[in-house]
Amino acid sequence: MRYYDPNEVLLDGSYDFVGAGSLIVMTLCLVAISQFWFTRKDV
């Protein structure tokens, strides 16, 4: 809850699209890197 303020959305009706977009992009990048890394590992 440090990076996301739910009260701002509920009280003001505003949403930080830049912050949400950066979190989505970082998540997708890390998932893609982890998929590549785990397919290269010999388990």
Contacts in CASP RR format, 6 or more apart in sequence:
PFRMAT RR
TARGET T0000
AUTHOR 0000-0000-0000
METHOD contacts of the structure
MODEL  1
MRYYDPNEVLLDGSYDFVGAGSLIVMTLCLVAISQFWFTRKDV
3 19 0 8 1.000
3 23 0 8 1.000
8 14 0 8 1.000
8 15 0 8 1.000
8 16 0 8 1.000
9 15 0 8 1.000
END
